[in-house]
């Protein structure tokens, strides 16, 4: 019999990703009615039950979407509450201890490290509304530091993901973009990535792998010889990528789950970030109190002022990992041959958003600029929140804002696989191939735990990730080995093309109003 000392309270957790209410790509991820059900002190396990729903799910012969969910427990009597990620008890497709609840059209895929689960469609179908009650995942509560006598609550955190399937692809666009990858000094053909084996890069004239440099400190020179190691993620192997850039609502959920000192280090309103609780370039984060609590007025808006250290910390906490710059090109272009100077929707046509609907951006606002499909060029916005002052007129937009009921890949700004906002909006932090530090990245996943060393609380601590301190226990304290791709709201259109590498090896440690990111997870199922 379960111990009566293991007291479990029912906690209603409402995690809404306010993406859009427009039918075409209105995913409206909702996870609620979270409760802890059956528990077994003898095996240190408990079953966490919840309802989940989202719109426009799909599974095709090419790829599918999914929701990556992680389970955390916390003691509500502690201040601040510290929500700790718990391991699931088994791995595989619909493994023991899991159930898809009321919807037999779903399946649950748990990776080998058991840090979370992908909930995804099991059958072929397009643009389906998904809903399931009483989904269950069984956790090992000892893995997150709790015992049978602890009073705990549960939360379930979800992120929409898109599968990028295994397969060959091209990196580079015939030298149509700054420092794009090409085969030789006299050969502008793009790299052809045909496997995950090591890549020997040298200064050949034709038919090889040649590096083009943007000339940043520490970056290899154009024509330098090096090897991209086998363990570096090259994009050939299948991986899941966040469908959208990390948004303010998700950042708030992350920060408010951390211990007190870690919250202070990851506070995007402190002097190392935007240095105010006021709105700066459309960032609405407001953090105050003791313990520190953060809030956002625009939860669906892509979160800016992220340093590499901040992004790494979130990805470690979420049991994801950084994206490599080769994976960026694969997620954007897919398997098709490059077009010179193309954007992620597969051609060279781009138009900037300059007008928003309504007078308040509540998560349902749309772009009213005819033909607009990206946010770039330091455009001053009208409509929406812009009436509130100059700081509301330039900056990132909400996730998926270019999608409409009848939008195409081009008009919605979607990549080949359905990944959104890879061109423009915010520069996305990733791992470069442009120096030895970046190339030492081996693609390890986060484990949900961050550094607890005094003065370094809240840092990612995965040993192969860029920016690791010389003292490993301090975690990621710098940006060496990182860079960014995709361009931002204040970049020229050329910097928003798929193969533009003008910032790919620029290791910026400072926060900026044009920096954001997203994460990935290798598919090992």
C-alpha positions as a Python dict, from the first residue, in 0.01 Angstrom:
ca = {
    (1, 'X'): (0, 0, 0),
    (2, 'X'): (126, 351, -70),
    (3, 'X'): (246, 539, 232),
    (4, 'X'): (-10, 785, 371),
    (5, 'X'): (282, 1011, 454),
    (6, 'X'): (324, 1083, 85),
    (7, 'X'): (80, 1372, 74),
    (8, 'X'): (-9, 1491, -273),
    (9, 'X'): (-202, 1801, -352),
    (10, 'X'): (-383, 1862, -677),
    (11, 'X'): (-249, 2162, -861),
    (12, 'X'): (-421, 2318, -1156),
    (13, 'X'): (-153, 2431, -1396),
    (14, 'X'): (-247, 2641, -1693),
    (15, 'X'): (33, 2683, -1944),
    (16, 'X'): (-95, 2868, -2251),
    (17, 'X'): (129, 2939, -2546),
    (18, 'X'): (-70, 3225, -2703),
    (19, 'X'): (53, 3177, -3054),
    (20, 'X'): (-246, 3292, -3259),
    (21, 'X'): (-616, 3225, -3301),
    (22, 'X'): (-591, 3230, -3679),
    (23, 'X'): (-697, 2889, -3816),
    (24, 'X'): (-398, 2818, -4041),
    (25, 'X'): (-122, 2789, -3784),
    (26, 'X'): (-315, 2859, -3466),
    (27, 'X'): (-168, 2598, -3240),
    (28, 'X'): (-293, 2731, -2905),
    (29, 'X'): (-103, 2481, -2694),
    (30, 'X'): (-288, 2422, -2368),
    (31, 'X'): (-181, 2193, -2084),
    (32, 'X'): (-407, 2189, -1778),
    (33, 'X'): (-574, 1981, -1507),
    (34, 'X'): (-238, 1857, -1386),
    (35, 'X'): (-259, 1615, -1093),
    (36, 'X'): (-54, 1348, -924),
    (37, 'X'): (-237, 1016, -922),
    (38, 'X'): (-104, 670, -836),
    (39, 'X'): (218, 665, -636),
    (40, 'X'): (440, 387, -509),
    (41, 'X'): (692, 468, -234),
    (42, 'X'): (849, 127, -281),
    (43, 'X'): (967, 217, -632),
    (44, 'X'): (981, 597, -577),
    (45, 'X'): (734, 653, -859),
    (46, 'X'): (425, 863, -914),
    (47, 'X'): (190, 908, -1208),
    (48, 'X'): (132, 1263, -1330),
    (49, 'X'): (-190, 1314, -1523),
    (50, 'X'): (-290, 1611, -1741),
    (51, 'X'): (-499, 1724, -2036),
    (52, 'X'): (-336, 1858, -2353),
    (53, 'X'): (-466, 2023, -2669),
    (54, 'X'): (-330, 2212, -2967),
    (55, 'X'): (-444, 2300, -3317),
    (56, 'X'): (-313, 2231, -3666),
    (57, 'X'): (-111, 1925, -3579),
    (58, 'X'): (14, 1715, -3867),
    (59, 'X'): (195, 1399, -3965),
    (60, 'X'): (304, 1349, -4325),
    (61, 'X'): (551, 1128, -4508),
    (62, 'X'): (802, 1411, -4470),
    (63, 'X'): (773, 1509, -4105),
    (64, 'X'): (539, 1588, -3816),
    (65, 'X'): (490, 1822, -3526),
    (66, 'X'): (503, 1730, -3158),
    (67, 'X'): (488, 1881, -2812),
    (68, 'X'): (795, 1827, -2592),
    (69, 'X'): (674, 1799, -2232),
    (70, 'X'): (878, 1790, -1913),
    (71, 'X'): (749, 1719, -1563),
    (72, 'X'): (859, 1903, -1250),
    (73, 'X'): (779, 1870, -881),
    (74, 'X'): (806, 2138, -614),
    (75, 'X'): (726, 2205, -253),
    (76, 'X'): (487, 2500, -236),
    (77, 'X'): (587, 2583, 122),
    (78, 'X'): (936, 2680, 7),
    (79, 'X'): (1004, 3040, -93),
    (80, 'X'): (1086, 3080, -368),
    (81, 'X'): (939, 2765, -514),
    (82, 'X'): (1204, 2558, -694),
    (83, 'X'): (1056, 2335, -962),
    (84, 'X'): (1281, 2036, -1030),
    (85, 'X'): (1274, 1826, -1346),
    (86, 'X'): (1200, 1458, -1285),
    (87, 'X'): (1301, 1161, -1499),
    (88, 'X'): (1035, 939, -1650),
    (89, 'X'): (1053, 573, -1559),
    (90, 'X'): (1079, 416, -1904),
    (91, 'X'): (1169, 503, -2262),
    (92, 'X'): (1047, 409, -2611),
    (93, 'X'): (720, 450, -2801),
    (94, 'X'): (423, 436, -2563),
    (95, 'X'): (641, 276, -2294),
    (96, 'X'): (516, 128, -1967),
    (97, 'X'): (390, 396, -1732),
    (98, 'X'): (255, 621, -2009),
    (99, 'X'): (-84, 653, -2172),
    (100, 'X'): (-220, 885, -2439),
    (101, 'X'): (-545, 910, -2244),
    (102, 'X'): (-864, 973, -2436),
    (103, 'X'): (-701, 1013, -2779),
    (104, 'X'): (-580, 692, -2944),
    (105, 'X'): (-458, 902, -3238),
    (106, 'X'): (-160, 1017, -3033),
    (107, 'X'): (159, 842, -2933),
    (108, 'X'): (412, 916, -2661),
    (109, 'X'): (781, 893, -2747),
    (110, 'X'): (1024, 899, -2454),
    (111, 'X'): (1396, 937, -2540),
    (112, 'X'): (1663, 724, -2381),
    (113, 'X'): (1762, 978, -2115),
    (114, 'X'): (1395, 991, -1998),
    (115, 'X'): (1405, 1367, -1934),
    (116, 'X'): (1071, 1427, -2104),
    (117, 'X'): (836, 1302, -2373),
    (118, 'X'): (725, 1393, -2723),
    (119, 'X'): (348, 1382, -2760),
    (120, 'X'): (280, 1356, -3130),
    (121, 'X'): (25, 1236, -3386),
    (122, 'X'): (41, 864, -3456),
    (123, 'X'): (-142, 873, -3789),
    (124, 'X'): (-110, 1067, -4114),
    (125, 'X'): (-318, 1384, -4126),
    (126, 'X'): (-296, 1759, -4187),
    (127, 'X'): (-403, 2059, -3979),
    (128, 'X'): (-582, 1853, -3716),
    (129, 'X'): (-709, 1986, -3384),
    (130, 'X'): (-569, 1761, -3111),
    (131, 'X'): (-717, 1711, -2766),
    (132, 'X'): (-654, 1441, -2508),
    (133, 'X'): (-772, 1411, -2151),
    (134, 'X'): (-599, 1208, -1883),
    (135, 'X'): (-261, 1173, -2051),
    (136, 'X'): (-29, 1003, -1803),
    (137, 'X'): (346, 998, -1752),
    (138, 'X'): (511, 807, -1467),
    (139, 'X'): (805, 977, -1299),
    (140, 'X'): (1079, 869, -1060),
    (141, 'X'): (1041, 1132, -788),
    (142, 'X'): (1374, 1041, -628),
    (143, 'X'): (1545, 1160, -950),
    (144, 'X'): (1436, 1516, -868),
    (145, 'X'): (1534, 1500, -502),
    (146, 'X'): (1202, 1418, -334),
    (147, 'X'): (1106, 1142, -93),
    (148, 'X'): (783, 968, 3),
    (149, 'X'): (729, 1207, 294),
    (150, 'X'): (755, 1530, 93),
    (151, 'X'): (456, 1745, 15),
    (152, 'X'): (477, 1821, -355),
    (153, 'X'): (291, 1978, -645),
    (154, 'X'): (345, 1900, -1014),
    (155, 'X'): (376, 2114, -1327),
    (156, 'X'): (401, 2011, -1691),
    (157, 'X'): (585, 2244, -1930),
    (158, 'X'): (530, 2213, -2306),
    (159, 'X'): (709, 2339, -2618),
    (160, 'X'): (590, 2295, -2975),
    (161, 'X'): (848, 2118, -3188),
    (162, 'X'): (890, 2017, -3552),
    (163, 'X'): (1076, 1707, -3671),
    (164, 'X'): (1359, 1768, -3918),
    (165, 'X'): (1405, 1419, -4065),
    (166, 'X'): (1729, 1240, -4137),
    (167, 'X'): (1876, 1305, -4476),
    (168, 'X'): (2126, 1488, -4693),
    (169, 'X'): (2108, 1862, -4760),
    (170, 'X'): (2301, 2162, -4889),
    (171, 'X'): (2474, 2425, -4675),
    (172, 'X'): (2561, 2745, -4862),
    (173, 'X'): (2397, 2925, -5154),
    (174, 'X'): (2650, 2961, -5435),
    (175, 'X'): (2820, 3251, -5252),
    (176, 'X'): (2496, 3448, -5268),
    (177, 'X'): (2522, 3538, -4898),
    (178, 'X'): (2802, 3676, -4683),
    (179, 'X'): (3064, 3410, -4593),
    (180, 'X'): (2840, 3130, -4718),
    (181, 'X'): (2994, 2784, -4736),
    (182, 'X'): (3125, 2666, -5073),
    (183, 'X'): (3327, 2386, -5229),
    (184, 'X'): (3642, 2572, -5332),
    (185, 'X'): (3817, 2897, -5415),
    (186, 'X'): (3702, 2860, -5774),
    (187, 'X'): (3386, 2663, -5701),
    (188, 'X'): (3082, 2835, -5545),
    (189, 'X'): (2873, 2519, -5518),
    (190, 'X'): (2738, 2468, -5164),
    (191, 'X'): (2854, 2201, -4925),
    (192, 'X'): (2665, 1874, -4965),
    (193, 'X'): (2617, 1714, -4624),
    (194, 'X'): (2560, 1344, -4691),
    (195, 'X'): (2616, 1199, -4344),
    (196, 'X'): (2724, 1263, -3985),
    (197, 'X'): (3084, 1160, -4046),
    (198, 'X'): (3369, 1404, -3995),
    (199, 'X'): (3420, 1675, -4258),
    (200, 'X'): (3770, 1764, -4373),
    (201, 'X'): (3783, 2132, -4464),
    (202, 'X'): (4079, 2262, -4665),
    (203, 'X'): (4185, 2527, -4914),
    (204, 'X'): (4100, 2339, -5233),
    (205, 'X'): (4002, 2503, -5559),
    (206, 'X'): (3700, 2284, -5646),
    (207, 'X'): (3485, 1993, -5534),
    (208, 'X'): (3546, 1989, -5162),
    (209, 'X'): (3468, 2169, -4838),
    (210, 'X'): (3615, 2518, -4809),
    (211, 'X'): (3557, 2765, -4526),
    (212, 'X'): (3465, 3131, -4578),
    (213, 'X'): (3532, 3364, -4286),
    (214, 'X'): (3361, 3684, -4172),
    (215, 'X'): (3681, 3779, -3990),
    (216, 'X'): (3574, 3782, -3624),
    (217, 'X'): (3835, 3749, -3345),
    (218, 'X'): (3922, 3383, -3299),
    (219, 'X'): (3748, 3279, -3619),
    (220, 'X'): (3936, 3063, -3868),
    (221, 'X'): (4051, 3249, -4177),
    (222, 'X'): (3904, 3192, -4522),
    (223, 'X'): (4065, 2880, -4666),
    (224, 'X'): (4179, 2750, -4326),
    (225, 'X'): (4220, 2378, -4285),
    (226, 'X'): (4035, 2196, -4006),
    (227, 'X'): (3807, 1902, -3936),
    (228, 'X'): (3446, 1922, -3827),
    (229, 'X'): (3444, 1622, -3590),
    (230, 'X'): (3208, 1329, -3618),
    (231, 'X'): (3031, 1420, -3293),
    (232, 'X'): (2948, 1775, -3402),
    (233, 'X'): (2579, 1779, -3508),
    (234, 'X'): (2583, 1835, -3884),
    (235, 'X'): (2210, 1826, -3953),
    (236, 'X'): (2204, 1494, -4139),
    (237, 'X'): (2069, 1305, -3839),
    (238, 'X'): (1706, 1366, -3747),
    (239, 'X'): (1633, 1624, -3479),
    (240, 'X'): (1342, 1817, -3335),
    (241, 'X'): (1354, 2198, -3340),
    (242, 'X'): (1134, 2447, -3157),
    (243, 'X'): (871, 2564, -3405),
    (244, 'X'): (899, 2921, -3275),
    (245, 'X'): (1157, 3143, -3114),
    (246, 'X'): (1159, 3132, -2735),
    (247, 'X'): (892, 3374, -2616),
    (248, 'X'): (843, 3596, -2312),
    (249, 'X'): (582, 3370, -2153),
    (250, 'X'): (811, 3068, -2171),
    (251, 'X'): (1099, 3271, -2029),
    (252, 'X'): (883, 3379, -1734),
    (253, 'X'): (782, 3019, -1665),
    (254, 'X'): (1150, 2919, -1669),
    (255, 'X'): (1279, 3200, -1451),
    (256, 'X'): (1003, 3170, -1190),
    (257, 'X'): (1087, 2801, -1147),
    (258, 'X'): (1448, 2866, -1031),
    (259, 'X'): (1606, 2910, -688),
    (260, 'X'): (1648, 3269, -572),
    (261, 'X'): (2014, 3328, -669),
    (262, 'X'): (1965, 3168, -1009),
    (263, 'X'): (1669, 3395, -1076),
    (264, 'X'): (1882, 3700, -1007),
    (265, 'X'): (2150, 3586, -1255),
    (266, 'X'): (1897, 3514, -1528),
    (267, 'X'): (1694, 3833, -1476),
    (268, 'X'): (1666, 4003, -1816),
    (269, 'X'): (1577, 4334, -1651),
    (270, 'X'): (1901, 4362, -1451),
    (271, 'X'): (2199, 4587, -1530),
    (272, 'X'): (2360, 4318, -1747),
    (273, 'X'): (2054, 4306, -1973),
    (274, 'X'): (1794, 4573, -2051),
    (275, 'X'): (1854, 4746, -1713),
    (276, 'X'): (1491, 4841, -1646),
    (277, 'X'): (1144, 4701, -1589),
    (278, 'X'): (1014, 4940, -1852),
    (279, 'X'): (947, 4835, -2211),
    (280, 'X'): (1260, 4858, -2426),
    (281, 'X'): (1235, 4772, -2796),
    (282, 'X'): (911, 4583, -2729),
    (283, 'X'): (1056, 4367, -2448),
    (284, 'X'): (788, 4383, -2174),
    (285, 'X'): (953, 4174, -1900),
    (286, 'X'): (906, 4314, -1549),
    (287, 'X'): (1088, 4151, -1255),
    (288, 'X'): (1058, 4260, -894),
    (289, 'X'): (1013, 4150, -534),
    (290, 'X'): (1190, 3919, -294),
    (291, 'X'): (1189, 3644, -397),
    (292, 'X'): (1216, 3780, -750),
    (293, 'X'): (906, 3722, -963),
    (294, 'X'): (898, 3803, -1335),
    (295, 'X'): (597, 3879, -1549),
    (296, 'X'): (526, 3965, -1913),
    (297, 'X'): (248, 4165, -2072),
    (298, 'X'): (308, 3998, -2408),
    (299, 'X'): (371, 3631, -2345),
    (300, 'X'): (353, 3529, -2712),
    (301, 'X'): (619, 3781, -2819),
    (302, 'X'): (969, 3649, -2896),
    (303, 'X'): (1194, 3725, -2599),
    (304, 'X'): (1491, 3954, -2663),
    (305, 'X'): (1798, 4061, -2463),
    (306, 'X'): (1910, 3697, -2436),
    (307, 'X'): (2282, 3641, -2397),
    (308, 'X'): (2434, 3311, -2503),
    (309, 'X'): (2456, 3225, -2132),
    (310, 'X'): (2082, 3291, -2088),
    (311, 'X'): (1982, 3081, -2389),
    (312, 'X'): (2207, 2795, -2279),
    (313, 'X'): (2055, 2804, -1929),
    (314, 'X'): (1701, 2776, -2064),
    (315, 'X'): (1794, 2491, -2297),
    (316, 'X'): (1967, 2298, -2018),
    (317, 'X'): (1661, 2350, -1793),
    (318, 'X'): (1424, 2237, -2071),
    (319, 'X'): (1634, 1924, -2148),
    (320, 'X'): (1705, 2050, -2498),
    (321, 'X'): (2036, 2159, -2653),
    (322, 'X'): (2174, 2440, -2871),
    (323, 'X'): (2135, 2419, -3247),
    (324, 'X'): (2443, 2397, -3467),
    (325, 'X'): (2476, 2631, -3763),
    (326, 'X'): (2459, 2337, -4005),
    (327, 'X'): (2133, 2226, -3843),
    (328, 'X'): (2003, 2581, -3894),
    (329, 'X'): (2051, 2549, -4270),
    (330, 'X'): (1889, 2205, -4276),
    (331, 'X'): (1586, 2322, -4073),
    (332, 'X'): (1546, 2620, -4306),
    (333, 'X'): (1614, 2478, -4652),
    (334, 'X'): (1529, 2111, -4623),
    (335, 'X'): (1679, 1870, -4877),
    (336, 'X'): (1641, 2091, -5187),
    (337, 'X'): (1922, 2255, -5379),
    (338, 'X'): (2010, 2608, -5270),
    (339, 'X'): (1897, 2925, -5444),
    (340, 'X'): (2138, 3216, -5429),
    (341, 'X'): (2032, 3466, -5163),
    (342, 'X'): (1718, 3276, -5064),
    (343, 'X'): (1519, 3322, -4745),
    (344, 'X'): (1376, 3037, -4542),
    (345, 'X'): (1058, 3020, -4751),
    (346, 'X'): (1266, 2915, -5051),
    (347, 'X'): (1295, 3226, -5270),
    (348, 'X'): (1438, 3578, -5270),
    (349, 'X'): (1115, 3773, -5225),
    (350, 'X'): (1090, 3950, -4887),
    (351, 'X'): (875, 4234, -4759),
    (352, 'X'): (891, 4397, -4415),
    (353, 'X'): (601, 4426, -4173),
    (354, 'X'): (522, 4787, -4084),
    (355, 'X'): (160, 4779, -3965),
    (356, 'X'): (-27, 4572, -3706),
    (357, 'X'): (-397, 4524, -3650),
    (358, 'X'): (-586, 4671, -3357),
    (359, 'X'): (-475, 4901, -3077),
    (360, 'X'): (-361, 4635, -2829),
    (361, 'X'): (-143, 4332, -2900),
    (362, 'X'): (-327, 4062, -2708),
    (363, 'X'): (-185, 3761, -2892),
    (364, 'X'): (-437, 3779, -3175),
    (365, 'X'): (-285, 4072, -3364),
    (366, 'X'): (-194, 4029, -3728),
    (367, 'X'): (33, 4202, -3976),
    (368, 'X'): (-175, 4421, -4206),
    (369, 'X'): (107, 4519, -4442),
    (370, 'X'): (16, 4369, -4779),
    (371, 'X'): (268, 4101, -4882),
    (372, 'X'): (480, 4124, -4563),
    (373, 'X'): (648, 3801, -4455),
    (374, 'X'): (932, 3904, -4220),
    (375, 'X'): (1040, 4153, -3954),
    (376, 'X'): (1362, 4331, -4057),
    (377, 'X'): (1513, 4662, -4161),
    (378, 'X'): (1447, 4866, -3842),
    (379, 'X'): (1095, 4930, -3964),
    (380, 'X'): (886, 5152, -3738),
    (381, 'X'): (556, 4979, -3671),
    (382, 'X'): (214, 5139, -3669),
    (383, 'X'): (-95, 4995, -3503),
    (384, 'X'): (-88, 4742, -3222),
    (385, 'X'): (108, 4864, -2919),
    (386, 'X'): (287, 5140, -3111),
    (387, 'X'): (55, 5409, -2971),
    (388, 'X'): (225, 5359, -2633),
    (389, 'X'): (546, 5525, -2744),
    (390, 'X'): (870, 5487, -2938),
    (391, 'X'): (988, 5177, -2747),
    (392, 'X'): (682, 4988, -2872),
    (393, 'X'): (745, 5067, -3238),
    (394, 'X'): (1054, 4857, -3310),
    (395, 'X'): (1146, 4509, -3195),
    (396, 'X'): (1029, 4147, -3211),
    (397, 'X'): (676, 4034, -3296),
    (398, 'X'): (462, 3754, -3159),
    (399, 'X'): (529, 3398, -3267),
    (400, 'X'): (365, 3295, -3594),
    (401, 'X'): (225, 3637, -3670),
    (402, 'X'): (257, 3608, -4048),
    (403, 'X'): (38, 3297, -4069),
    (404, 'X'): (-321, 3347, -4187),
    (405, 'X'): (-609, 3120, -4283),
    (406, 'X'): (-494, 3111, -4646),
    (407, 'X'): (-120, 3175, -4612),
    (408, 'X'): (141, 2998, -4819),
    (409, 'X'): (492, 2903, -4714),
    (410, 'X'): (616, 3234, -4855),
    (411, 'X'): (350, 3458, -4704),
    (412, 'X'): (373, 3293, -4361),
    (413, 'X'): (753, 3302, -4355),
    (414, 'X'): (777, 2927, -4291),
    (415, 'X'): (1075, 2703, -4359),
    (416, 'X'): (1066, 2386, -4568),
    (417, 'X'): (969, 2185, -4258),
    (418, 'X'): (727, 2441, -4112),
    (419, 'X'): (964, 2617, -3870),
    (420, 'X'): (868, 2982, -3819),
    (421, 'X'): (1067, 3308, -3798),
    (422, 'X'): (1405, 3169, -3902),
    (423, 'X'): (1450, 3477, -4122),
    (424, 'X'): (1434, 3805, -3929),
    (425, 'X'): (1269, 3900, -3598),
    (426, 'X'): (1561, 3804, -3368),
    (427, 'X'): (1910, 3671, -3426),
    (428, 'X'): (1923, 3313, -3302),
    (429, 'X'): (2213, 3192, -3091),
    (430, 'X'): (2376, 2870, -3212),
    (431, 'X'): (2705, 2679, -3226),
    (432, 'X'): (2955, 2782, -3492),
    (433, 'X'): (3189, 2570, -3704),
    (434, 'X'): (3414, 2875, -3735),
    (435, 'X'): (3653, 2795, -3451),
    (436, 'X'): (3781, 2499, -3254),
    (437, 'X'): (3568, 2583, -2949),
    (438, 'X'): (3247, 2562, -3148),
    (439, 'X'): (3356, 2247, -3329),
    (440, 'X'): (3415, 2072, -2995),
    (441, 'X'): (3038, 2072, -2934),
    (442, 'X'): (2914, 1712, -2923),
    (443, 'X'): (2541, 1769, -2907),
    (444, 'X'): (2476, 1664, -2547),
    (445, 'X'): (2130, 1740, -2413),
    (446, 'X'): (2046, 1940, -2104),
    (447, 'X'): (1948, 1750, -1793),
    (448, 'X'): (1718, 2003, -1626),
    (449, 'X'): (1978, 2096, -1364),
    (450, 'X'): (2178, 2419, -1356),
    (451, 'X'): (2490, 2520, -1167),
    (452, 'X'): (2441, 2579, -793),
    (453, 'X'): (2794, 2704, -721),
    (454, 'X'): (2783, 3033, -533),
    (455, 'X'): (2809, 3325, -773),
    (456, 'X'): (2736, 3104, -1075),
    (457, 'X'): (2386, 2987, -993),
    (458, 'X'): (2158, 2934, -1290),
    (459, 'X'): (2428, 2863, -1549),
    (460, 'X'): (2403, 2573, -1793),
    (461, 'X'): (2661, 2311, -1699),
    (462, 'X'): (2687, 2074, -1996),
    (463, 'X'): (3060, 2022, -2050),
    (464, 'X'): (3068, 2032, -2432),
    (465, 'X'): (2853, 2342, -2474),
    (466, 'X'): (3019, 2665, -2594),
    (467, 'X'): (3113, 2917, -2328),
    (468, 'X'): (3205, 2670, -2054),
    (469, 'X'): (3417, 2823, -1780),
    (470, 'X'): (3767, 2690, -1712),
    (471, 'X'): (3620, 2569, -1382),
    (472, 'X'): (3361, 2324, -1508),
    (473, 'X'): (3137, 2359, -1202),
    (474, 'X'): (3082, 2725, -1289),
    (475, 'X'): (2906, 2624, -1611),
    (476, 'X'): (2857, 2842, -1920),
    (477, 'X'): (2998, 3184, -1829),
    (478, 'X'): (3097, 3313, -2174),
    (479, 'X'): (3009, 3294, -2541),
    (480, 'X'): (3323, 3150, -2706),
    (481, 'X'): (3220, 2898, -2973),
    (482, 'X'): (2878, 3052, -3030),
    (483, 'X'): (2741, 3279, -3299),
    (484, 'X'): (2406, 3365, -3452),
    (485, 'X'): (2214, 3318, -3775),
    (486, 'X'): (1889, 3436, -3930),
    (487, 'X'): (1905, 3811, -3883),
    (488, 'X'): (1682, 4035, -3672),
    (489, 'X'): (1428, 4316, -3677),
    (490, 'X'): (1709, 4572, -3720),
    (491, 'X'): (1912, 4384, -3982),
    (492, 'X'): (1927, 4437, -4357),
    (493, 'X'): (1740, 4175, -4563),
    (494, 'X'): (2069, 4021, -4681),
    (495, 'X'): (2150, 3930, -4320),
    (496, 'X'): (1823, 3737, -4293),
    (497, 'X'): (1894, 3489, -4573),
    (498, 'X'): (1942, 3119, -4497),
    (499, 'X'): (2314, 3101, -4572),
    (500, 'X'): (2425, 3441, -4442),
    (501, 'X'): (2714, 3378, -4203),
    (502, 'X'): (2801, 3739, -4125),
    (503, 'X'): (2740, 3669, -3753),
    (504, 'X'): (2792, 3292, -3745),
    (505, 'X'): (3120, 3309, -3552),
    (506, 'X'): (3059, 3636, -3369),
    (507, 'X'): (3073, 3530, -3004),
    (508, 'X'): (2882, 3811, -2834),
    (509, 'X'): (2861, 3780, -2455),
    (510, 'X'): (2659, 4100, -2402),
    (511, 'X'): (2280, 4120, -2409),
    (512, 'X'): (2119, 4293, -2705),
    (513, 'X'): (1769, 4396, -2806),
    (514, 'X'): (1799, 4190, -3127),
    (515, 'X'): (1914, 3858, -2974),
    (516, 'X'): (1696, 3555, -2903),
    (517, 'X'): (1701, 3186, -2987),
    (518, 'X'): (1545, 2843, -2986),
    (519, 'X'): (1657, 2491, -2906),
    (520, 'X'): (1668, 2144, -3058),
    (521, 'X'): (1680, 1781, -2950),
    (522, 'X'): (1838, 1493, -3138),
    (523, 'X'): (1579, 1232, -3233),
    (524, 'X'): (1699, 901, -3089),
    (525, 'X'): (1370, 714, -3136),
}
